[in-house]
Amino acid sequence: MELENITMLNNLNPLTNNYTLKLKIICLWWKMMHGRPTETFRLDMICMDEEGQKIQTLFSFTVNCMLCYQELRREKVSKI
């Protein structure tokens, strides 16, 4: 990846949706399904770019994506 193609967070424009971002996750937490504590509904993160700018992001899972993610999470937890 070329450095000149990376967009810093302070240069994001709400009218454009095609960016290459290089971010470090500094905080991560899972939102669990109501009534189903073993199933993840959403993944929330606070990310930081190389200039120190921060952004909060969230990823809502579709059913297929959620099933794949749950399997990866179980593998990671079992290796700890």
Protein Blocks (a to p, Z undefined) as FASTA:
>chain_A
ZZklpccfklpcfkbccdcdddddfbdcddddehiakbcfbdcdddddfkopacdddddd
dfklmmmmmmmmmmmmmmZZ
